[in-house]
C-alpha cells in the first residue's frame, strides 16, 4: 500500500488524475473569481497543488489547490494590500505552516470546537453565495453593484447569463440525486455544467438573442499563447509589504485557516480511503507550507488540501499521489497550450459552481443538526456565523472560539463536582481534574455540611486538585473536630484517611 509514485498503479491513477483535472478547472477559475484575483492566479495555485504539494505530502489521495474556505480572507487581502501583498502574505503563511509541521502541531484542529469550525465553513458558504448573485445575473466581474441596489442589478441583467446559471445549478444538483444513472455520473458534474454553458452561450450568440454574453462576461486570460507567455506572466510578491502590518495579519490568518481546512480535509479523505491508510498530519502541514511558499512566489493563490477534488480522486479510483501529480500536469498543459479554450467559459457558469459549493458548506441541515445537539453546540455555531458575516474571518472565529470556551468551562463547572447529602451522611465527589474554576462550588458544598455529619471526599477520579482547593479541604478537615464532623478522604492528593483520628496542620490563609 504505497503512498508515493509507482508505475504499478498507473492504470488507476492516470484516469483518476484526468477526472480530478476536469473537476479542478472550473473550481480553480471560480475560486479566483470569488477571491477578486485574476483567473490565472487560481490556475497557478492548482498547478502548484498538483506538482509541488504531491511531491512532499504523506497523503495518498488528498488533492491540493485553491480553496473556497480562503476566499473571504483573500478577497479582503486583495482589497487592502493588493495582489503583491497577498502573494507575500501567502509566502509568509507557507513559512508558518512549515514551522507548524516541525513543531508537530498537526493536531491543532482537535483544540477548536467542531461547532466553531462548521460555523466558519457555513459563513464562508453564505458569503460565497451572496457574492456570486451579481455574476449569475449577468453583471461583469468588475461591476461592484450592491445586492441592495436592485436598479443596478437589473440594469446589467442578462437573461442568457441567468439561464446559464440556472441550468448549471440544475446539472450540479441533479448529479447528486439517486435517480441519475451511474453511467452519466461518470462524467464530472462541473465539467458537464461548463460544456453545457459554453454550448448555450454559442447558441445564443449565433441566434442573436437579446442579452447574449459579451467578452466581459466570460473568463479572461489575455496574452497566453504558449508556455513562454505563461512563464512571463508569473508575478513575484511585493517586498514593499514587509513594512505593512496588514500583510502579517493576513499571513497569520491564512496559515491558521489553511492549516485547519487541510487537517479537516485530511481526516475526511482518510475516512473514505478504500485502503484505510492514515496520513501523517505534521508532514502534511510541511507539504502545504512548501506549496504556499512556491504559490506565493509565482503569483498563485494560497492553497489547502480540498475535499471536493480529493473525494473526486477517491471516487475515480485513485491509489497514490501520482493521480494528483497527473492533474497538476494537465492543469499546466491546459494553461500553457489551450488557454483560449478556457476563455469560452461564461462567468455565470462559474458563479453557479460556487453557489453550489457555498450551499454545501452552509446546508440548512447543518443548522438543524446543531440545534438538536443542544445549546452548547448550537449557540457557538450561530455566533461564529454571525460574527464572521459582520466582521471578518479571523475575528469571527475568535469570537466563536471564546463562545465555545465559555460553554466548555460552564459544562466543566457543573459536571466535575457532585454533592449528595442524606441523614447527616454527605458525599463530595470529584469526577475529573479540579481547577480554580471549581473552588466556589466546592466551598459552597463544604458550607452545607452540618455539625455531627460524616463527610466522604472521593477524589479517585481526579488526577489533579488545584492547590487552592486542597487548602480549603485541609482547613475544613482541621476544624472538623470542633463541629464533631468525621471526614473520610479517598485519594485526595494521594491520601486516604479518616479524621479527626489524624488532623493535618492548618495552612496559612
C-alpha positions in Angstrom: 0.0 0.0 0.0 2.5 2.6 -1.2 1.9 6.3 -0.7 4.4 7.6 -3.3 4.5 7.4 -7.1 4.5 3.9 -8.6 4.0 2.8 -12.2 2.2 -0.2 -10.8 -0.8 2.0 -10.0 -0.7 4.0 -13.3 -3.8 2.2 -14.7 -5.8 3.5 -11.7 -4.0 6.9 -11.1 -4.0 8.2 -14.7 -7.8 8.2 -15.3 -8.3 9.4 -11.7 -5.9 12.3 -12.4 -7.9 13.2 -15.6 -11.1 13.3 -13.6 -9.6 15.5 -10.9 -8.3 17.8 -13.6 -11.7 18.2 -15.1 -13.2 18.9 -11.7 -10.4 21.3 -10.8 -10.6 23.6 -13.9 -13.9 25.3 -13.0 -13.1 25.3 -9.3 -9.7 27.0 -9.7 -11.3 29.6 -12.0 -14.3 30.1 -9.9 -12.4 30.5 -6.6 -10.1 33.0 -8.2 -13.2 34.8 -9.4 -14.8 34.8 -5.9 -11.5 36.0 -4.4 -11.2 39.1 -6.6 -8.0 37.7 -8.1 -7.0 37.1 -11.8 -8.2 33.7 -13.1 -4.6 32.8 -13.8 -3.7 33.0 -10.1 -6.3 30.3 -9.3 -4.9 28.1 -12.1 -1.3 28.6 -10.8 -2.4 27.6 -7.3 -4.0 24.4 -8.8 -0.8 23.6 -10.7 1.4 24.1 -7.6 -1.0 21.9 -5.6 -0.6 19.1 -8.1 3.1 19.4 -9.0 4.6 20.6 -5.7 2.5 19.5 -2.7 2.0 16.0 -4.1 5.8 15.5 -4.0 6.1 16.3 -0.3 2.7 15.1 1.0 2.2 11.9 3.0 -1.4 11.5 1.9 -2.1 9.1 -0.9 -5.4 10.6 -2.1 -5.5 14.2 -0.9 -5.5 16.8 -3.6 -4.5 20.4 -3.0 -5.4 23.7 -4.7 -7.2 27.0 -4.1 -9.9 26.5 -1.6 -13.4 28.0 -1.1 -12.6 28.3 2.6 -10.0 31.0 1.9 -12.0 33.2 -0.5 -13.1 35.6 2.3 -9.6 36.2 3.5 -8.2 36.5 0.0 -10.9 38.9 -1.1 -10.2 41.2 1.9 -6.5 41.0 1.3 -6.7 41.9 -2.3 -8.8 45.0 -1.4 -6.5 46.0 1.5 -2.9 45.1 0.4 -3.2 44.4 -3.3 -2.1 41.3 -5.2 1.6 41.8 -4.5 0.9 42.0 -0.8 -1.3 38.9 -1.0 1.4 36.9 -2.6 3.9 38.0 0.1 1.4 37.0 2.8 1.0 33.6 1.1 4.7 33.0 1.2 4.8 34.0 4.9 1.8 31.8 5.7 3.7 28.9 4.0 6.7 29.5 6.2 4.5 29.5 9.3 2.9 26.2 8.1 6.4 24.6 7.7 7.2 25.7 11.3 3.8 24.3 12.5 4.8 21.0 10.9 8.3 20.9 12.6 6.6 21.8 15.9 4.3 18.9 15.4 1.1 21.0 15.5 -0.8 18.7 13.2 -3.4 18.1 16.0 -4.3 21.8 16.4 -7.7 21.1 14.8 -8.6 19.0 17.7 -8.4 22.1 20.0 -11.0 24.1 18.1 -14.6 23.1 18.8 -16.2 21.5 15.8 -19.2 23.8 16.1 -16.9 26.8 15.5 -15.2 25.1 12.5 -18.6 24.2 11.0 -19.8 27.7 11.7 -16.8 29.1 9.9 -17.5 27.0 6.9 -21.2 27.9 6.9 -20.4 31.6 7.0 -17.9 31.2 4.1 -20.6 29.3 2.2 -23.1 32.2 2.7 -20.6 34.8 1.6 -19.8 32.8 -1.5 -23.5 32.6 -2.4 -24.1 36.3 -1.9 -21.0 37.3 -3.8 -22.0 35.2 -6.9 -25.5 36.6 -7.3 -24.5 39.6 -9.5 -22.4 37.3 -11.8 -25.3 34.8 -12.1 -27.5 37.7 -13.2 -25.0 38.6 -15.9 -23.1 41.5 -14.4 -19.4 41.8 -15.4 -16.7 40.8 -12.8 -15.6 44.4 -12.3 -19.2 45.6 -11.6 -19.4 46.5 -7.9 -23.2 46.7 -7.7 -24.6 46.1 -4.2 -27.1 43.3 -3.6 -29.4 46.0 -2.1 -29.3 48.1 -5.3 -32.0 46.4 -7.3 -31.8 49.1 -10.0 -28.1 48.4 -10.7 -28.6 44.7 -10.6 -31.5 44.8 -13.1 -29.7 47.3 -15.4 -27.0 44.7 -16.0 -29.3 41.7 -16.1 -28.7 39.2 -18.9 -31.4 36.6 -19.5 -28.8 34.4 -21.2 -26.4 34.5 -18.3 -29.2 33.9 -15.8 -30.4 30.9 -17.8 -26.9 29.5 -18.0 -26.5 29.9 -14.2 -29.9 28.2 -13.5 -29.2 25.3 -15.9 -25.7 24.8 -14.5 -27.2 24.6 -11.0 -29.7 22.1 -12.1 -26.9 19.9 -13.5 -24.8 20.2 -10.4 -27.8 19.3 -8.1 -29.1 16.5 -10.4 -25.7 14.7 -10.3 -26.1 14.2 -6.6 -29.6 12.7 -6.8 -30.1 8.9 -6.7 -32.3 8.9 -9.9 -29.3 9.9 -12.0 -27.9 6.8 -13.9 -24.4 5.7 -12.7 -23.2 5.8 -16.3 -23.9 9.5 -16.6 -22.4 10.3 -13.2 -19.0 9.0 -14.5 -18.7 12.4 -16.2 -17.8 15.1 -13.5 -20.8 17.4 -12.9 -18.7 20.7 -13.0 -17.3 19.6 -16.4 -20.8 18.9 -17.8 -22.0 22.2 -16.5 -19.1 24.1 -18.1 -19.5 22.3 -21.5 -23.3 22.9 -21.4 -22.8 26.6 -20.6 -20.4 27.1 -23.5 -22.8 25.4 -25.9 -25.7 27.6 -24.7 -23.5 30.7 -24.9 -22.5 29.9 -28.5 -26.1 29.1 -29.5 -27.3 32.4 -28.0 -24.6 34.4 -29.8 -25.3 32.5 -33.1 -29.0 33.2 -32.9 -28.6 36.8 -32.0 -30.7 36.5 -28.8 -31.1 39.7 -26.8 -28.8 39.7 -23.7 -26.2 37.5 -25.4 -22.9 37.4 -23.4 -20.1 39.8 -24.2 -16.4 39.3 -23.6 -16.5 40.8 -20.2 -19.0 38.1 -19.1 -16.5 35.3 -19.8 -13.2 34.2 -18.4 -10.3 36.4 -19.4 -6.8 35.0 -19.8 -5.1 37.6 -22.0 -1.6 37.1 -23.5 -1.4 33.3 -23.0 -0.2 31.9 -26.4 2.2 29.3 -25.1 4.5 28.2 -22.3 6.8 31.2 -22.7 3.8 33.6 -22.3 2.6 31.7 -19.2 6.1 31.9 -17.6 6.2 35.6 -18.5 3.0 36.3 -16.6 4.2 34.8 -13.3 4.2 37.5 -10.6 6.7 37.9 -7.7 5.5 39.0 -4.3 5.9 42.7 -3.5 8.6 43.2 -0.8 7.1 46.6 0.0 4.6 44.7 2.0 7.2 43.9 4.6 6.5 47.3 6.1 2.7 46.8 6.1 1.2 45.4 9.3 -1.8 44.1 7.5 0.4 41.7 5.5 1.5 40.0 8.7 -2.1 39.8 10.0 -3.2 38.2 6.7 -0.3 35.8 6.7 -1.2 34.5 10.2 -4.9 34.3 9.3 -4.1 32.3 6.1 -1.7 30.0 8.0 -4.2 29.2 10.7 -7.3 28.8 8.5 -5.4 26.9 5.7 -4.0 24.5 8.3 -7.4 23.9 9.8 -9.0 23.3 6.5 -6.1 21.0 5.4 -6.3 18.9 8.6 -10.1 18.6 8.3 -9.9 17.5 4.7 -7.1 15.1 5.5 -9.2 13.4 8.2 -12.2 13.2 5.8 -10.2 11.7 3.0 -8.6 9.1 5.3 -12.2 8.0 6.3 -13.1 7.3 2.6 -9.8 5.8 1.6 -10.7 2.2 0.4 -7.3 1.0 1.8 -7.8 2.8 5.1 -4.4 4.4 5.2 -3.6 7.1 7.8 -2.0 10.3 6.6 0.6 12.0 8.9 -0.8 15.4 9.7 2.6 17.0 10.7 4.1 16.1 7.3 1.0 17.4 5.5 1.4 20.8 7.2 5.0 20.9 5.9 3.9 20.0 2.4 1.2 22.6 2.4 3.7 25.2 3.7 6.1 24.4 0.9 3.2 24.6 -1.6 2.1 28.0 -0.3 5.7 29.3 -0.4 6.0 28.3 -4.1 2.5 29.5 -5.0 3.1 32.9 -3.4 6.5 33.3 -5.2 5.0 32.7 -8.6 1.7 34.7 -8.3 -0.7 31.9 -7.2 -3.5 32.0 -4.6 -3.0 30.3 -1.2 -3.8 26.6 -1.2 -5.0 23.9 1.1 -6.0 20.3 0.8 -9.5 20.3 -0.6 -12.2 17.8 0.0 -14.1 18.2 -3.3 -11.1 17.3 -5.5 -9.9 14.7 -3.0 -13.2 12.9 -2.9 -13.4 13.0 -6.7 -9.9 11.4 -6.7 -11.2 8.6 -4.4 -14.4 8.0 -6.4 -12.4 7.9 -9.7 -10.2 5.0 -8.3 -7.0 6.9 -7.4 -4.5 4.9 -5.5 -1.4 7.0 -4.9 -0.2 10.6 -5.1 0.5 10.1 -8.8 -3.1 10.9 -9.6 -2.7 14.4 -8.0 0.6 14.9 -9.9 -1.1 14.0 -13.2 -3.9 16.5 -12.5 -1.2 19.2 -12.0 0.5 18.3 -15.3 -2.8 18.5 -17.1 -3.6 21.9 -15.5 -0.2 23.3 -16.6 -0.7 22.0 -20.2 -4.2 23.5 -20.4 -3.0 26.9 -19.3 0.2 26.8 -21.4 -1.2 25.5 -24.6 -5.0 25.8 -24.8 -5.8 28.9 -22.7 -8.0 30.2 -25.5 -10.4 27.3 -24.8 -10.8 28.3 -21.2 -11.8 31.8 -22.3 -15.0 30.4 -23.7 -16.3 29.7 -20.1 -19.1 32.0 -19.1 -18.7 33.7 -15.7 -22.4 32.8 -14.9 -21.5 29.1 -15.0 -18.6 29.5 -12.6 -20.9 31.5 -10.3 -23.3 28.6 -10.3 -20.5 26.2 -9.4 -19.6 28.5 -6.5 -23.2 28.9 -5.4 -23.4 25.1 -5.3 -20.2 24.9 -3.3 -21.4 27.5 -0.9 -24.7 25.7 -0.4 -22.9 22.5 0.5 -20.9 24.5 3.1 -24.0 26.1 4.5 -26.6 23.5 4.3 -29.8 24.2 6.4 -29.5 20.7 7.7 -26.3 21.7 9.5 -28.1 24.3 11.5 -30.8 21.8 12.4 -28.3 19.2 13.5 -26.5 21.7 15.8 -29.9 22.8 17.2 -30.8 19.2 18.1 -27.4 18.6 19.7 -28.1 21.2 22.4 -27.4 24.9 23.1 -23.7 24.2 23.9 -23.2 23.4 20.2 -25.9 25.5 18.6 -25.0 28.9 20.1 -21.2 28.8 19.3 -22.2 27.7 15.7 -24.6 30.6 15.2 -22.4 33.1 17.0 -19.5 32.1 14.7 -21.6 32.6 11.6 -23.0 36.0 12.6 -19.6 37.2 13.8 -17.8 36.3 10.5 -20.6 37.9 8.4 -20.4 41.2 10.3 -16.6 41.3 11.0 -14.0 39.1 9.2 -13.0 35.5 9.3 -10.3 35.7 11.9 -12.2 37.9 14.4 -15.4 35.8 13.8 -13.5 32.6 14.6 -12.0 34.1 17.7 -15.5 35.2 18.9 -16.9 31.7 18.2 -13.9 30.1 20.0 -14.5 32.2 23.1 -18.2 31.4 23.0 -17.4 27.7 22.7 -14.8 28.0 25.5 -17.5 29.5 27.8 -19.8 26.5 27.3 -16.8 24.2 27.9 -16.0 25.9 31.2 -19.7 26.0 32.1 -20.1 22.3 31.5 -16.9 21.5 33.4 -18.0 23.7 36.2 -21.3 21.8 36.7 -20.2 18.2 35.9 -16.8 18.0 37.6 -18.1 18.1 41.2 -21.2 16.5 42.7 -22.6 16.6 46.2 -25.2 14.4 47.9 -26.4 14.7 51.5 -28.8 12.4 53.4 -29.4 11.9 57.1 -26.1 13.6 58.1 -24.1 11.5 55.6 -22.5 13.5 52.9 -20.5 12.6 49.7 -18.4 15.1 47.9 -17.1 13.5 44.7 -14.7 14.9 42.1 -15.4 13.4 38.7 -12.4 14.9 36.9 -9.5 17.2 37.5 -10.4 20.1 39.7 -9.2 23.6 38.9 -9.6 27.0 40.5 -12.9 27.4 38.5 -14.5 24.9 40.8 -13.3 26.5 44.0 -16.5 28.4 44.7 -18.7 25.4 44.2 -16.5 23.2 46.4 -16.6 25.8 49.1 -20.4 26.1 48.9 -20.8 22.3 49.3 -18.5 22.2 52.3 -20.5 25.0 53.9 -23.6 22.8 53.6 -22.1 20.1 55.8 -23.9 20.3 59.2 -22.4 19.6 62.6 -22.2 15.9 63.6 -22.1 14.7 60.0 -20.0 12.1 58.2 -18.4 13.5 55.1 -16.6 11.4 52.4 -14.5 13.3 49.9 -13.9 11.0 47.0 -11.2 12.1 44.6 -10.3 8.7 43.0 -11.4 10.0 39.5 -9.4 13.2 39.8 -5.8 13.2 38.7 -5.2 16.8 39.8 -6.6 19.0 42.5 -5.9 22.7 42.5 -3.7 23.8 45.5 -6.3 26.4 46.5 -9.0 23.8 46.7 -6.6 21.4 48.5 -6.0 24.3 51.0 -9.8 24.6 51.6 -10.1 20.9 52.2 -7.2 20.9 54.7 -8.6 23.8 56.6 -12.1 22.1 56.7 -10.5 18.9 58.0 -8.5 20.8 60.7 -11.7 22.4 62.1 -13.9 19.4 61.7 -13.3 18.0 65.2 -14.7 21.3 66.7 -18.0 20.6 64.9 -18.0 16.8 65.5 -17.7 16.1 61.8 -15.9 12.9 60.6 -14.1 13.5 57.3 -13.1 10.4 55.3 -10.6 11.1 52.4 -10.3 8.8 49.4 -7.3 9.6 47.3 -7.3 13.3 48.0 -3.8 14.1 46.6 -2.8 10.5 47.1 -4.0 10.4 50.7 -6.7 8.0 52.1 -7.5 8.6 55.7 -10.2 9.3 58.2 -10.4 12.4 60.5 -10.5 13.5 63.3 -8.3 10.5 64.1 -5.5 12.4 62.4 -5.6 16.1 61.7 -3.3 17.9 59.3 -1.5 21.1 60.2 -3.6 24.1 59.1 -2.2 26.1 56.2 -1.9 29.8 56.1 -4.8 31.6 54.6 
